Amino acid sequence: FDGIVVITQYLTYLDLGIYKEAYRLLHPDKPNIKREEDFILAAEMAYQSVEIKTIQPYFIWAKNHGLNASGDPENQKRYFVEFTVEGEPGWWPDDDVNLIFTLEMNDQGWRIISQDTIAKNTNQSLPVTTAWIAPEFFDGIILITKYYTYLDLGLFEEAYNLLSASNQGYRDKEDWLEIAPSIYISVRIIKIEPLFILARHYSYNTPTPETGDVRKFHVQIIPEGEGAMSGSVMNGVVYSHFISLIQENSAWKIDGFSTAP
């Protein structure tokens, strides 16, 4: 799941035009990496807007499309990534882009080493029935990553818009926009995982994935706020909590936060 967080942040930075932060998520030791100046120049033309459609571990995506996929090396991970992009004419043959991202670990964490095209002749009509985890759990990780990335960047209205209608009912928007800057000066994501994965690891009583219109996740972040506190959390301390998502009008929204599953 860590790779999904990295790729989500990378594409979010590109969408927002924060190209230096996107460049930071590329692996620095690969011989074909562009200089930062060249990367930014190209990104300004190629990525005028980006909307993530899905990010899935490649072996799961391949299995669901009737393809054979070998396992990844221990220090590398591959992901199928689909997004809609707008750029200057000539940069993309199609607005819908399918790429295979490969990530490798270094001392900064998982970093992107390549973005390769994928053949268009895969059977897109096969139902998702055999994977050990349904795609909507990956969608949830994307959503939660975007939420905390927006908070880290000071984009509090964008973060607020990812909350469900009922959650917004508990948080007046004007009050939120006034208070949030003092609570979230920065946010570092440590881990996002489906609750049932955590449950299986610790042998909880309910390790079954949720179905229907609710999904639950275990999240760890390090928030920094004004003074010594980020809300009720000490600065610099890993804050472990749980987030529930609900589906509203075919879109996933953050519906609740809690300190217990």
N, C-alpha and C positions, 0 to 999 in steps of 0.2 A: 504493500500500500504506500510505502514511502516514495516510490517512483511516481505514483499518480499525483502526489502532493507536489513534487518537483516540476513535473510537466505542466500541471495546472498553473502553478505560479509563473513559469516561463511564458506560457501563452497569455496569461493575464497581464503580465508586464508588457508584452508586445502589443496587446490590445490597447493598453493605456498609454503607449508611447514611452514607457520607462525602459529604454533599451539598455542602459548600463546595468540595471538589475537583471534583465534577461541574460545579458552576456555573462554575468557572474555565475549563472547556472550551467554554463558550458564547461566541459572538462578542460582544464588549462594545459594538460600535458600531451594532447593529441597533436600530431604534426600538421594536420590539415585545418586546424582552427584559424579563423580569421583574426586579424588584429582588431582591437576594439573599435578603432575608428572606421575600418572597413565594414565591420558588422553593423554598426549604427547607421552608416550611410545606406547600406542595402536594406536594413530593416525599415528605415523611414519610408522607402518606396514600396516595399513588399507587404508590410503589415500595417495598413491603415486602420483596419479593424479585424478582430478575431473573435469568433464565437465557438466555444468548445461544444462538440456534440457528444463525444464519448472518448473515454480513455480506459483501456482494458489490458491486463497482462496478455502478451501475445499468445501464449500457449492456450489460454482460455478462449480468446477470440478465434484462434485457428480451429480448436476443437469444435466450436459451435458452427463453424463454416465448412466442416468436413475436410479439413486440411491436417496433414501431419506436421507436428512441430516438435523439434527436439528440445530438450531442456537447455537452459542457459548456463554458461559457466558460473561458478560461485560468485565471482566479483562483477558479473554483468547481469542486466535485466533488460528484456525487450517488452515494448508496449505497442499495441495498435492504437493509433490516435486519429480521430476524425474531427475536423473542424471546418467551419466556414470562414473564409478569409476574403477581404477586399484589399487590393493593392493597385499600384499603377498598372496600366495596360502592359501586357507582355510578361508579367511576373508569374501568373498562374494560368494554366490552361483551363481550369475549372474553378468555380467558387468553392466547391466542396472538395476538400483535400483529405486524402488518406495517406498516412505515413507510419512507418515503423520507427519509433524512437528507441535507441539503445543507450542505456545508462551504465556507468561504471563508478565504483566507489573510490573516493580518495579521502584525504584527511578532512575535507569539508563536508563529506556526506556523498550522496548520489549526485552525479553530474552527467549531463548529456554529452555523448561522444559522437552520435550520428543520427541523422534523420533521413530515412530511405523511403523511396516510393514503393508502393505495393501494387501488384497486378490487379487490374479491374475485373478479371474474369472469375473471381470467387463467387460462390453461390450465396448471395445475400438473402435468399428467401428461407434458408433453413431455420427452423425454430430453435430458440434457446431452451434446451431441455436437459442437457447432460452436464453442464458446468457445475462445479462445486459451490459457486457463488454467483448469484444473479447479477446482471449488469446494473440494476438500479442501486446496488450497494456501492458500485464504483461512482455512479452519478452522485450519490450522497457525499462521498469523499471529495469530489470536485466542488460541490456546493459549499461544504464546510471550509475547505481550503480557501475558496474565494472570499468567504465571509471574514476569516481572520486576516487574509492578505489585505482586504480593503481596510480593516481596522488598523493594521500596521502602517498603511500608507496614508491614514488620515481621511479616507473616503467614507465618512460615517453615514452619509445618506445612502450610498450604494450598499453598504452593509445592512442598513435598516431595511432596505427594499427586499432583502433575502429572507426576512422574517415572515412567518405566516400571519394571516389576518388576525387570528386570535392572539398571537404573541404581540403584535403591534397594538392590540387593544389594551395590553398591560403597560405599554411603553409609549407615552405621548411623543410624537416625532420631534416636536420643538424642544421638549425637555431632553430627549435623547441626544439631539445635535448639540445641546449646550453642555451636557454632562460628559459625553463620551470622550472628548479630547483630553480631559484630565485623567480619565481612567486608562485610556489606551494611547500612550505615547509610542509604544512599540509592542508588537506581538510576534513571538517566534513559535512556529509550529514544531512540536516534537513528535507527535504521533496522532494519527487518526485511523481507527479500525472499527469494523462492525462489532457491535456488542456481542453477537454470538461467537465471534472469534475469540474475544476475551473470555467468554463463558466457557468455551471448550478448553482453553488453556488452563483455567483455574478450576475446571470441573464444577461449574455452577449447575443449578438444577434445570435451567432452561437454555441449552445450547443450540436450539433450533432457530434457523433464520426466520425473521419476521416475513409475513406475507401481507397482502392488502395494501392499504395506503399509508402505512406507518413503517419507518425504519429507525433503528437506534444505533448509536455510535459511542465508542469510548474515545475521548480526546484528551491530549496532553499539550499544553502550551506554556510558554514563559512570558507572561505579560509584564509590562512596565508602565507605571502611572506616575502622576505627580507626587512628589514627596517620596515616601517609602512604600506606597501601596498602589495596587491596581484594583480599585474597588475594595473587596475584603481580602485580597491576596497580596502577600508580601512581594515586593519587586524581586525578580531574579529567581523565584521559587517555581518549580514545576507545578502547575495547577492541573490536576487530573479531575475530569468531570465527564458528564454524559449529555449527549444531545439527541433529541428526538426530531425526526423529520416527518412531515405530513405532505401528502400530495394535494395540491390545490390547482384546479383547472389544468391538469396534466403536467404541472411543474412541481418540483420538490421545494419545500420551504422549511425553514427552521422553526419548529413549533414549541420547543421547550429545552431548558437547561436544568441540570440537577447534579448533585454531588454523589448520588447513589443510583445504581441501575434500576 
